[in-house]
Amino acid sequence: MTTYSNPRDQAVDDAAVAAFTQSYGERATSLSPVAIVIAAYNEAGAIGPVIEALPEQVCGLATTVIAVADGCADGTAKEAMTAGAMVADVPVNRGQGAALRLGYRLARDGGAAYIVTTDADGQYNPAEIERVLAPVVAGEADFVTGSRRLGSQETHDFIRRAGVLFFAGSLSLLTGQKISDTTFGLRAMRSEVTGAVRLEQPQYQASELLIGVITHGYKVAEVPATIHRRRIGESKKGQNPLYGLHLPGVNNLFYGIRFARVIYGTWWRERQLSRSAGRAGSSASAARAAKMSGPGSVDASASSAAAGPGRDADPAKRT
């Protein structure tokens, strides 16, 4: 079940789910065991080849592709549909995080047992999906993420590489779980995991989901994977007022600042939620203990003692 903190987000998602169900009928509620979810924003020219390259089966299980077109102003939705994906065409652009949250909900509602995520820009290798999903299907992990640091990457951007290293170290320190890559988009998970974790970030949801999964006690694993250079279009990350000037350093700075806020904000939120749950549990235990040691309990003991040997205190229990 998806929990929303913003009523507007829920209204948008509810409408999208209704439209998706109306468009696809029974298909929307009887998905294949593996749902491959893609969030896309103005990816015409890129998303078609990405979807066509995705495997029809992974780990011996059939796949269904769900593409969420996030307020696109181009032909992304039509291209994705032509390539074979089931498409949720959302009229408003909210961000990758919101689009993925909707995709997770559609996958869960449709009965998919597993969810795989990949990007619409062709940076991830579809041949590596099986490697990412296999530990989840085998029951060895609940959530698996690829890692460019364990695998390989084509970018030579020093700032981006340093950012991946810094945020991985920060998240590992905060959660106590060693993670080498916090932003890798090729991931696999049991579908119910996405409904148990609180997802509020409209854009930088990769770390929010990862922190939530860890703090909820799910078993997390990483596998080596590859990230290629983007060959079509341009990255939507780090958008800022100067984005139109194509200043990579400025874009990376904005991206880093926002990503840091998400990591530390999510960690603090989950920490507070965990403490609140702990206090609520302690209060409930204390209340139960007080009830058991209260007057009613003493009276029952006294009644039992008064019954004397050979008599039952409660006539209804006699045989």
N, C-alpha and C positions, 0 to 999 in steps of 0.2 A: 504493500500500500504506500502510495506517495503522500507525504505530509507537506503541506504548503504553508509558508509563513506570509505569503503575499496573495491576497484574494484575486488580484488581477492575473497573476501567473496561473492560478488554478482555473480561472475562467477561460483563459486562452487554451490551456491544455485540454480542458473538458470539451471545448468546441472542436479542437483538433482530433481528439479521440472519437468523438461522435461522427465527424466528417470521414475519418479513416474507416470506421466501421461501416458507414453507409456506402462508401466507395467499394470496399472489398468484401463486404458481406461475411460469409462463413470463413473465408480465408483469413480474415482479421482475427478470428477467435480459434483458429486451428493451425497455428504456425508450425514450422519444422522445429525439431529439437534445438537447433542452433540459430539464433537470430544475430545477424551481423548488422550492427547499428552504425549509421554514418550521419553526422551532422554536417550540413553544407550551407554555405552562404556565398552566393554568386560564384559558383564553381563550374559554370558552363564551359565545356571544352576539356575539362579535367575529370569530372565525375563519371562520365560515360565509360571511358576506358578503365577506370578504377573498378566500377561495378562489374563490367564484363570479364575482368581478370580474377574475380573472386571465385573460390571453389564452390561447387555445388554440394560437395560433401567434405566434412572435416572429422577426423577420428571415427570414420564410419557412420557419421550422423549427417542427415540432410540439413541444408542451410536455407534460410530465407533472408534476403537483404531488405532492411528498412532504412530508407533515406528520409531524413527530416530536413526539408528545405526551409531555412530560417529567415523568412521575410525576403526572399531573393527577388532581385529586380531584373534578372536575366532568365535564361531558359534552363536553369538548373533542374527544376522539378520535372519538366518534360523530358530532358535528356536522361535523368535517372530512371524515369518510368520506362522509356524506350529501351534502356539497357537491361531492364528486367527487375528493377527494385519496386517494392511497395513504397509509395511516397506519401508522407504527411506534409502537405504544403501549408505552412503557417504564414498568415498574412503579415505578421509583424516581426521585425528582427530584434531578438532579445539577447543572442549570444550563444556560443557553442555549448556552454554549460546547461542552459535552459533547453536547448535542442536535444542534447543527449538525455536529459532527465525525461523528456517526453518520449524519446525513443525507448528508453528502459521501460517506461510504463506500457507502451504499446507491446513490447516484447513479453512482459510479464502477463498482461491481460490476454495475450494471444496464446499463452501456454508454452512458450519456449522455456526449455530447462536451462539453457546456457545463453549467455550474451557475449558477443565479441564486438569490440569497437575498433574502427580504423578511420583514418582521415579521408577526406574527399579529394585531396590534392596529389595523391599518388606517391607520397614519401615513404610509405611502408610496403614491405614485400608480402604479397598475399600468400606466397609459399611458406611463410613463417607462422601463419595462423595456426596450423596444426601443432607446432611446437609450443605456442602460447596456451592453447586450449587443452592439450593432452593432460597436464597435471590436474586440471579441474575435473575432467571426465574420469580420471583414475581415482579421484577422491583424495589426492595428495595435497590439494590446496583449494581454498574457496575463491581466491582472487589471484590472478597471475598477470604481471605486467612485463612487457619487453624492456630491455635496457640497452641503450646505445653504448654505454660504458662497458658492459659485458660483451657487447657485440661490436658493431662498427658504425661510423657516421661519416658522411661525405663533406660535411661543413667544416670550414677552416676558420670560422668566426671565433676569435679568441674570447670575446665578451660572452658569447652564448655558451661556449664550452665551460668558461669559468662559472657562469650562472648555474649551469646544470650541476656542477660539482658543489657549489656553495649551498644550493637549496637541498640537494640530497643529504649533505652533511647536517644541515639545520633540521630537516625533518627526522632524520635518524636519531639525532640528539633529543628532540622533543618527544618522540614516540617510543624510543627504546628499541625500535625495529630497524635493522640495517637496510637501507634502501640506497641504490646507486643512481636511480633515474626517476625523478618525481613527475615528469611531464610526458612520458612516452605515451603515444596515443593508441598503440596496438596492445589491447588488453583482453582478457577473458575472465569470466566470473560466473558463478551460479546466479541465476536470474533473481532469486529472492534476496540476495545481498543488496541489490540496488534499491529494494523497497524498505530495507531495515535501516539504511543510513540516511541521515538528514542531508539533503542537497538543496542549497539556497543560492549558490553562486551562479550568476547568469553567464559568466564568461570562463573564468579560470577554475573549472570544476575538477580537473585532473588531480590536483593535490587535495581538494576537499573530499573527494571520494576515497582517495587512498588513506588519508588520515582517519576518516570515519570508519573505514573497513578495519583498520588496525585497532582503533580504540574500542570497537565493538567485539574484539576478540576473534575475528575471523583469521584463518590461516592464509598468509600472504607469501607469494614466491615471485622471484624474478628469473627470467630466462634471457640468454643473449639474443639480440635482434638488431636489425639494420634500419637506419633512417637515411633516405636518399635526399639529394638536393631537389628542391621544387623546380619542376621544368616548365610548368604552365601556370600563368597567372602570378599573383603576388600574395605574400603572407598577410593575414588579417591581424596577426598578433602585434601588440604594442601600438595600436592605433592612437593617435594623438593629434592635436591641432596642426602639427607640422608634418603629418604623415604624407600629405600630398607632395612634399618636397623630397621624399625618398631619402631620408637621413637614417641609415641603419643604426648608427650609434644612439641617436635620440630615441628611435623606436625600441631598441633593446633596453634603454634606461627606463622608459615608461613601462614596458613589460615587466621588468625586474621589480619595480616599485609596487605595481599592482599585485604581482604574484606573491611578493613578500607579505603584503597585507592579508592575502587569502590564507597563506600558510599559518601565520601567527594568529590570525583571527579565528580560523577554524580550530586550531589546536586549543586555544583558550575557551572557545565555545564548548567543545567536546569535553574539556576538563571540568568546566562548570556543570555541564549536564551529568557527568559521571559522579561528581560530588553530590549533586542534588539527589540522584538516584540512590546513592549510598546512604544519605541521611534519611531518605524516605524509607529505605529498607530497615535501617536501625530503629526508626520510630515504630514501624509495624511490628518488628520483633519484640520491642519493649512492651507494646500494647498487648501482644499475645501472651507474654510472660506474666504481665500484671493480671490479665484475665484468668489465667490458669491458677494463680496463687491467691485469687480473690475469695470473698466470702462464699460464693457458690461452690468453689472447689472444696473448701473446708467442710461445708455442710454435707457434701456428697461423701467425704471421707467419714464424717461422723455418722451419717446414716448407715454406711457400710459397716462401721464398727458396731453400731447399735443393733444391727441385724443379728449379730452373734453367730457362733459356729453353726453350720448346717442350714443357715437361711440366706437367701439372696436378698440384697438390699433393694433390687429392682425386680418386682414380680414379673414384669414383662420378659425378663431374661431367663426365667426358670424353664427347665425342660422336664 
